[in-house]
Amino acid sequence: MRYACVFGASCSLVDRIYLDAAREAGALLAQHGIGMVFGGGNTGLMGAAARGVKSQGGRVIGVIPELLNQPGIAFPQCDELIITPDMHSRKALMEKRSFAFLALPGGFGTLEELLEVITLNQLGYLRAPVAILNTNGYYDQLLGQLETCIRQAFTAPACRAIYWAAPSPQAAVAWLLSAQPAQLPNKIKDAIEDDQRAREGSCPE
Protein backbone atom coordinates (compact mmCIF):
# COMPACT_ATOMS: atom_id res chain seq x y z
CA MET A 1 0.00 0.00 0.00
CA ARG A 2 1.14 3.54 -0.75
CA TYR A 3 0.84 6.18 1.94
CA ALA A 4 0.37 9.93 1.76
CA CYS A 5 1.67 12.02 4.62
CA VAL A 6 -0.93 14.45 5.93
CA PHE A 7 -0.06 17.53 7.97
CA GLY A 8 -2.71 19.53 9.78
CA ALA A 9 -3.83 21.37 12.90
CA SER A 10 -4.35 19.58 16.19
CA CYS A 11 -6.73 22.28 17.44
CA SER A 12 -10.47 21.53 17.36
CA LEU A 13 -11.60 25.12 18.02
CA VAL A 14 -11.40 26.07 14.35
CA ASP A 15 -14.31 26.69 12.00
CA ARG A 16 -16.25 23.56 11.06
CA ILE A 17 -15.44 24.06 7.37
CA TYR A 18 -11.81 23.07 8.03
CA LEU A 19 -12.69 19.93 9.98
CA ASP A 20 -15.20 18.80 7.35
CA ALA A 21 -12.70 19.30 4.51
CA ALA A 22 -10.04 17.38 6.44
CA ARG A 23 -12.39 14.45 7.00
CA GLU A 24 -13.36 14.46 3.34
CA ALA A 25 -9.71 14.47 2.27
CA GLY A 26 -9.02 11.44 4.46
CA ALA A 27 -12.03 9.58 3.07
CA LEU A 28 -10.95 10.30 -0.50
CA LEU A 29 -7.45 8.96 0.15
CA ALA A 30 -8.93 5.70 1.42
CA GLN A 31 -11.36 5.48 -1.50
CA HIS A 32 -8.37 5.59 -3.86
CA GLY A 33 -6.53 2.88 -1.93
CA ILE A 34 -4.08 5.28 -0.30
CA GLY A 35 -3.15 4.95 3.37
CA MET A 36 -2.33 7.93 5.57
CA VAL A 37 0.77 8.69 7.61
CA PHE A 38 0.21 11.53 10.07
CA GLY A 39 1.25 12.96 13.40
CA GLY A 40 -0.95 10.52 15.30
CA GLY A 41 -3.23 13.10 16.92
CA ASN A 42 -6.85 12.47 17.85
CA THR A 43 -7.96 16.10 17.74
CA GLY A 44 -8.32 18.90 15.22
CA LEU A 45 -7.79 18.38 11.52
CA MET A 46 -5.41 15.50 12.18
CA GLY A 47 -8.10 13.53 13.95
CA ALA A 48 -10.74 14.51 11.40
CA ALA A 49 -8.60 13.28 8.49
CA ALA A 50 -7.83 10.03 10.29
CA ARG A 51 -11.52 9.43 10.97
CA GLY A 52 -12.22 10.09 7.31
CA VAL A 53 -9.71 7.42 6.30
CA LYS A 54 -11.14 4.89 8.75
CA SER A 55 -14.71 5.64 7.63
CA GLN A 56 -13.79 4.16 4.25
CA GLY A 57 -11.88 1.19 5.64
CA GLY A 58 -8.48 2.77 5.04
CA ARG A 59 -5.26 2.36 6.95
CA VAL A 60 -3.57 5.00 9.11
CA ILE A 61 -0.10 5.11 10.60
CA GLY A 62 0.41 7.54 13.45
CA VAL A 63 3.89 8.81 14.28
CA ILE A 64 4.09 10.61 17.61
CA PRO A 65 7.04 11.78 19.73
CA GLU A 66 7.18 10.28 23.20
CA LEU A 67 6.68 13.68 24.87
CA LEU A 68 3.25 13.95 23.22
CA ASN A 69 2.26 10.33 23.74
CA GLN A 70 -0.08 11.11 26.60
CA PRO A 71 -3.53 9.65 27.39
CA GLY A 72 -6.17 11.00 25.04
CA ILE A 73 -3.76 12.61 22.58
CA ALA A 74 -3.09 9.75 20.16
CA PHE A 75 -5.74 8.68 17.65
CA PRO A 76 -7.08 5.41 19.14
CA GLN A 77 -7.77 3.68 15.81
CA CYS A 78 -4.27 3.85 14.37
CA ASP A 79 -3.43 0.63 12.56
CA GLU A 80 0.14 1.31 13.61
CA LEU A 81 1.31 3.84 16.19
CA ILE A 82 5.02 4.59 16.12
CA ILE A 83 6.59 6.44 19.04
CA THR A 84 9.74 8.41 18.28
CA PRO A 85 12.22 10.03 20.67
CA ASP A 86 11.77 13.54 19.27
CA MET A 87 10.21 15.71 16.57
CA HIS A 88 13.15 15.40 14.19
CA SER A 89 12.97 11.60 14.01
CA ARG A 90 9.19 11.83 13.78
CA LYS A 91 9.35 13.96 10.64
CA ALA A 92 12.10 11.85 9.10
CA LEU A 93 10.03 8.69 9.53
CA MET A 94 6.89 10.31 8.13
CA GLU A 95 8.85 11.47 5.10
CA LYS A 96 10.38 8.02 4.58
CA ARG A 97 7.03 6.23 4.62
CA SER A 98 5.23 8.55 2.17
CA PHE A 99 5.05 8.91 -1.61
CA ALA A 100 3.28 12.29 -1.42
CA PHE A 101 2.33 15.03 1.03
CA LEU A 102 -0.92 16.83 1.79
CA ALA A 103 -0.91 19.95 3.94
CA LEU A 104 -4.25 20.78 5.52
CA PRO A 105 -4.71 24.14 7.24
CA GLY A 106 -2.73 24.32 10.44
CA GLY A 107 -0.62 26.41 12.79
CA PHE A 108 3.11 26.87 13.27
CA GLY A 109 3.89 23.15 13.27
CA THR A 110 2.01 22.51 10.04
CA LEU A 111 3.70 25.47 8.35
CA GLU A 112 7.11 24.19 9.42
CA GLU A 113 6.39 20.68 8.15
CA LEU A 114 5.04 21.98 4.85
CA LEU A 115 8.00 24.25 4.16
CA GLU A 116 10.43 21.48 5.14
CA VAL A 117 9.10 19.02 2.56
CA ILE A 118 9.04 21.73 -0.10
CA THR A 119 12.68 22.52 0.72
CA LEU A 120 13.68 18.85 0.74
CA ASN A 121 12.21 18.54 -2.75
CA GLN A 122 14.06 21.68 -3.83
CA LEU A 123 17.37 20.24 -2.62
CA GLY A 124 16.76 16.78 -4.07
CA TYR A 125 16.38 14.87 -0.80
CA LEU A 126 12.75 14.15 -1.73
CA ARG A 127 10.98 13.66 -5.02
CA ALA A 128 7.37 13.74 -3.92
CA PRO A 129 4.42 15.97 -4.83
CA VAL A 130 3.10 18.36 -2.19
CA ALA A 131 -0.56 19.38 -2.26
CA ILE A 132 -1.73 22.35 -0.19
CA LEU A 133 -5.43 22.17 0.64
CA ASN A 134 -6.39 25.84 0.55
CA THR A 135 -9.75 25.54 2.32
CA ASN A 136 -11.49 28.88 2.66
CA GLY A 137 -8.41 30.64 1.27
CA TYR A 138 -6.44 29.74 4.40
CA TYR A 139 -3.09 29.62 2.62
CA ASP A 140 -3.55 32.65 0.35
CA GLN A 141 -0.98 34.78 2.15
CA LEU A 142 1.60 31.99 2.33
CA LEU A 143 1.15 31.28 -1.36
CA GLY A 144 1.64 34.97 -2.02
CA GLN A 145 4.90 34.90 -0.06
CA LEU A 146 6.12 31.89 -2.04
CA GLU A 147 5.40 33.82 -5.23
CA THR A 148 7.35 36.77 -3.84
CA CYS A 149 10.33 34.45 -3.26
CA ILE A 150 10.20 33.41 -6.90
CA ARG A 151 9.45 36.84 -8.35
CA GLN A 152 12.37 38.44 -6.51
CA ALA A 153 14.79 35.64 -7.54
CA PHE A 154 15.24 34.08 -4.11
CA THR A 155 13.80 30.83 -5.50
CA ALA A 156 13.94 29.31 -8.98
CA PRO A 157 10.65 29.48 -10.94
CA ALA A 158 10.89 25.74 -11.58
CA CYS A 159 10.21 25.18 -7.87
CA ARG A 160 6.56 26.04 -8.47
CA ALA A 161 6.21 22.47 -9.74
CA ILE A 162 6.93 21.05 -6.28
CA TYR A 163 3.60 22.09 -4.80
CA TRP A 164 0.07 22.89 -5.87
CA ALA A 165 -2.66 24.75 -4.01
CA ALA A 166 -5.90 22.79 -4.30
CA PRO A 167 -9.28 24.47 -3.85
CA SER A 168 -11.00 21.30 -2.62
CA PRO A 169 -10.22 17.89 -1.12
CA GLN A 170 -11.18 16.23 -4.42
CA ALA A 171 -8.74 18.37 -6.37
CA ALA A 172 -5.97 17.84 -3.82
CA VAL A 173 -6.21 14.04 -3.86
CA ALA A 174 -6.59 13.89 -7.64
CA TRP A 175 -3.44 15.97 -8.08
CA LEU A 176 -1.42 13.83 -5.67
CA LEU A 177 -2.40 10.73 -7.62
CA SER A 178 -1.49 12.20 -11.01
CA ALA A 179 1.45 14.51 -10.27
CA GLN A 180 4.94 13.63 -11.46
CA PRO A 181 8.07 14.55 -9.48
CA ALA A 182 9.22 18.04 -10.35
CA GLN A 183 12.18 18.39 -12.69
CA LEU A 184 14.30 20.93 -10.85
CA PRO A 185 17.63 22.64 -11.44
CA ASN A 186 20.65 21.81 -9.29
CA LYS A 187 20.28 24.39 -6.53
CA ILE A 188 23.88 24.11 -5.31
CA LYS A 189 25.35 24.35 -8.81
CA ASP A 190 23.11 27.31 -9.65
CA ALA A 191 24.03 29.10 -6.42
CA ILE A 192 27.74 28.78 -7.25
CA GLU A 193 27.19 30.04 -10.80
CA ASP A 194 25.05 32.95 -9.56
CA ASP A 195 27.75 33.92 -7.09
CA GLN A 196 30.37 33.81 -9.82
CA ARG A 197 28.25 36.06 -12.05
CA ALA A 198 27.80 38.50 -9.17
CA ARG A 199 31.54 38.62 -8.58
CA GLU A 200 32.09 39.32 -12.26
CA GLY A 201 29.59 42.15 -12.14
CA SER A 202 27.14 40.53 -14.57
CA CYS A 203 24.42 39.95 -11.98
CA PRO A 204 22.16 42.98 -11.40
CA GLU A 205 21.95 44.37 -7.88
C-alpha positions in Angstrom: 0.0 0.0 0.0 1.1 3.5 -0.7 0.8 6.2 1.9 0.4 9.9 1.8 1.7 12.0 4.6 -0.9 14.5 5.9 -0.1 17.5 8.0 -2.7 19.5 9.8 -3.8 21.4 12.9 -4.4 19.6 16.2 -6.7 22.3 17.4 -10.5 21.5 17.4 -11.6 25.1 18.0 -11.4 26.1 14.3 -14.3 26.7 12.0 -16.2 23.6 11.1 -15.4 24.1 7.4 -11.8 23.1 8.0 -12.7 19.9 10.0 -15.2 18.8 7.4 -12.7 19.3 4.5 -10.0 17.4 6.4 -12.4 14.4 7.0 -13.4 14.5 3.3 -9.7 14.5 2.3 -9.0 11.4 4.5 -12.0 9.6 3.1 -10.9 10.3 -0.5 -7.5 9.0 0.1 -8.9 5.7 1.4 -11.4 5.5 -1.5 -8.4 5.6 -3.9 -6.5 2.9 -1.9 -4.1 5.3 -0.3 -3.1 5.0 3.4 -2.3 7.9 5.6 0.8 8.7 7.6 0.2 11.5 10.1 1.2 13.0 13.4 -0.9 10.5 15.3 -3.2 13.1 16.9 -6.8 12.5 17.9 -8.0 16.1 17.7 -8.3 18.9 15.2 -7.8 18.4 11.5 -5.4 15.5 12.2 -8.1 13.5 14.0 -10.7 14.5 11.4 -8.6 13.3 8.5 -7.8 10.0 10.3 -11.5 9.4 11.0 -12.2 10.1 7.3 -9.7 7.4 6.3 -11.1 4.9 8.7 -14.7 5.6 7.6 -13.8 4.2 4.2 -11.9 1.2 5.6 -8.5 2.8 5.0 -5.3 2.4 7.0 -3.6 5.0 9.1 -0.1 5.1 10.6 0.4 7.5 13.4 3.9 8.8 14.3 4.1 10.6 17.6 7.0 11.8 19.7 7.2 10.3 23.2 6.7 13.7 24.9 3.3 13.9 23.2 2.3 10.3 23.7 -0.1 11.1 26.6 -3.5 9.6 27.4 -6.2 11.0 25.0 -3.8 12.6 22.6 -3.1 9.7 20.2 -5.7 8.7 17.6 -7.1 5.4 19.1 -7.8 3.7 15.8 -4.3 3.8 14.4 -3.4 0.6 12.6 0.1 1.3 13.6 1.3 3.8 16.2 5.0 4.6 16.1 6.6 6.4 19.0 9.7 8.4 18.3 12.2 10.0 20.7 11.8 13.5 19.3 10.2 15.7 16.6 13.2 15.4 14.2 13.0 11.6 14.0 9.2 11.8 13.8 9.3 14.0 10.6 12.1 11.9 9.1 10.0 8.7 9.5 6.9 10.3 8.1 8.9 11.5 5.1 10.4 8.0 4.6 7.0 6.2 4.6 5.2 8.5 2.2 5.0 8.9 -1.6 3.3 12.3 -1.4 2.3 15.0 1.0 -0.9 16.8 1.8 -0.9 20.0 3.9 -4.3 20.8 5.5 -4.7 24.1 7.2 -2.7 24.3 10.4 -0.6 26.4 12.8 3.1 26.9 13.3 3.9 23.2 13.3 2.0 22.5 10.0 3.7 25.5 8.4 7.1 24.2 9.4 6.4 20.7 8.1 5.0 22.0 4.8 8.0 24.3 4.2 10.4 21.5 5.1 9.1 19.0 2.6 9.0 21.7 -0.1 12.7 22.5 0.7 13.7 18.9 0.7 12.2 18.5 -2.7 14.1 21.7 -3.8 17.4 20.2 -2.6 16.8 16.8 -4.1 16.4 14.9 -0.8 12.8 14.1 -1.7 11.0 13.7 -5.0 7.4 13.7 -3.9 4.4 16.0 -4.8 3.1 18.4 -2.2 -0.6 19.4 -2.3 -1.7 22.3 -0.2 -5.4 22.2 0.6 -6.4 25.8 0.6 -9.8 25.5 2.3 -11.5 28.9 2.7 -8.4 30.6 1.3 -6.4 29.7 4.4 -3.1 29.6 2.6 -3.6 32.7 0.4 -1.0 34.8 2.2 1.6 32.0 2.3 1.1 31.3 -1.4 1.6 35.0 -2.0 4.9 34.9 -0.1 6.1 31.9 -2.0 5.4 33.8 -5.2 7.4 36.8 -3.8 10.3 34.5 -3.3 10.2 33.4 -6.9 9.5 36.8 -8.3 12.4 38.4 -6.5 14.8 35.6 -7.5 15.2 34.1 -4.1 13.8 30.8 -5.5 13.9 29.3 -9.0 10.6 29.5 -10.9 10.9 25.7 -11.6 10.2 25.2 -7.9 6.6 26.0 -8.5 6.2 22.5 -9.7 6.9 21.0 -6.3 3.6 22.1 -4.8 0.1 22.9 -5.9 -2.7 24.7 -4.0 -5.9 22.8 -4.3 -9.3 24.5 -3.9 -11.0 21.3 -2.6 -10.2 17.9 -1.1 -11.2 16.2 -4.4 -8.7 18.4 -6.4 -6.0 17.8 -3.8 -6.2 14.0 -3.9 -6.6 13.9 -7.6 -3.4 16.0 -8.1 -1.4 13.8 -5.7 -2.4 10.7 -7.6 -1.5 12.2 -11.0 1.5 14.5 -10.3 4.9 13.6 -11.5 8.1 14.5 -9.5 9.2 18.0 -10.3 12.2 18.4 -12.7 14.3 20.9 -10.8 17.6 22.6 -11.4 20.7 21.8 -9.3 20.3 24.4 -6.5 23.9 24.1 -5.3 25.4 24.4 -8.8 23.1 27.3 -9.7 24.0 29.1 -6.4 27.7 28.8 -7.2 27.2 30.0 -10.8 25.0 32.9 -9.6 27.8 33.9 -7.1 30.4 33.8 -9.8 28.3 36.1 -12.0 27.8 38.5 -9.2 31.5 38.6 -8.6 32.1 39.3 -12.3 29.6 42.1 -12.1 27.1 40.5 -14.6 24.4 40.0 -12.0 22.2 43.0 -11.4 21.9 44.4 -7.9 
